[in-house]
Amino acid sequence: MQQQKRQPELVEGNLPVFVFPTELIFYADDQSTHKQVLTLYNPYEFALKFKVLCTTPNKYAVVDATGAVKPQCCVDIVIRHRDVRASYYGVIDKFRLQVSEQSQRKALGKKEIIATLLPSAKEQQQQKEEEEKRIKEHLTESVFFEQTLCQPENRTASSGPSLLTVFLGVVCVAALMLPTLGEMESLVPLYLHLSVNQKLVAAYVLDLKNSHTKLNSPVPLPGRNEDLKEKS
């Protein structure tokens, strides 16, 4: 016997409702905004029926507040603001869109839409621009303040080479001034004679230290430059 396919039972209130937009903004000085359109989408494999509720129904007129949506289709719901008095500026109203199966009464899902009446679109745009300007100024001041705090540390760090750098430089210079192994005519004890490789290491470390501390002038080596010129 073939088993009949059963549609899974839907839990009340858990069905996602897809509607756009989720916020309505009306401007008192712009009559074209007094009419807004909500689009309800039905991505499911079964038809849905819907109902539109409002916290202040006397302020709005909803065209086709109840209806049905076929599977994989959508429907437009027109909402008109019919009371744009100044006392309602900034007041937030709410619409609730409930959906259910056509064969059932229980609501499978719901979605709330916020509606707000503002005095002027130009004023709202100016407020947004001023707010963005204040945010940019605040960020600029924060960055400048952070840079100001970091400047003393940078000055202290870059005021001159550290003691360790100076000490290593002196050691390397002294190593380069010591006689090389094999030089017989020298008053320096033999255990202080350095090999060529050791002097190369000292010269390499000295060059690294010079690059690190940005000292572009070469370190003077008394008594050695003349020897290098004569050998060259």
Disulfide bonds with the S-S distance in Angstrom:
none
